[in-house]
Amino acid sequence: MGTYEDLAFGAAFAAYTAAILLNVWDLAAKRQALSRFANYITAIGWLFNTLALIFRSVTAGRIPLANGYEFLVAFVWGIVLFYLWMQYKYRLRAAGLFVLPVAWVLLAYVAVEMPADQKLITPLMPALKSNWLSVHVATAILSYGALAVSFALAVMYLIKERYTKNQATTSVLFQKLPGMEVLDESCYRFITVGFFLLSMVIISGAIWAEQAWGAYWSWDPKETWSLITWLIYGACLHVRQTYGWRGRRSSVIAVIGFAAVLFTFFGVNYWLVGLHSYA
């Protein structure tokens, strides 16, 4: 990575770390100033995250979405973007305790576990030299970002529900978590957005595949797991509208769906071999 990109990446990681710590501190505090300050720090981290992608793009001379390293940095960018939008619109206190660690773990993996050779800028493979690259991967980043936020909201709902059943209403975490109805509805909205974008991912990928490989669908592992993920979230929305599945059942499906999202990236890229092995 280039020097400026390294600095921006490190600053983003540091800001996200500080924001998580502030959210933990806020859990024991009586004022809301800490959570608001944590959101400002998160926004600063997101700006540095953006700069890291810009520096990468300038250095590579292309959109920085062509390999696993670039996708993960952009994935975090998408998660934090939707988190900041959620906080601006709904102001859900304590959400940072559940959303930001997802972004932090992904960046920590990039910084600590990802081999250095996978971070190098390499020429694009012939199949990637297409305008569909930016459309397909950008919608995937936004889709995964929205679904990551829905996952965090689902976990928050399940925790709130358990505290309620155990009558642990005096718990600090219980009191600072939003109401169950708010969490359920917010989770549903983010799943709706993520599902729509995921549909665009599959459609754009099929068009691109036909141009690159001569077939719209070839049951490649990533195609298959993207479809499985799409079906899980589609089922979540369907049973909610048709059978009134809300609350716990909807949250459980949201958690399973995000597990499928993670496997679509990590499982397929590192354990399975297919046309998308370079992604």
Order of alpha helices (4+ residues) and beta strands (2+ residues): alpha-alpha-alpha-alpha-alpha-alpha-alpha-alpha-alpha-alpha
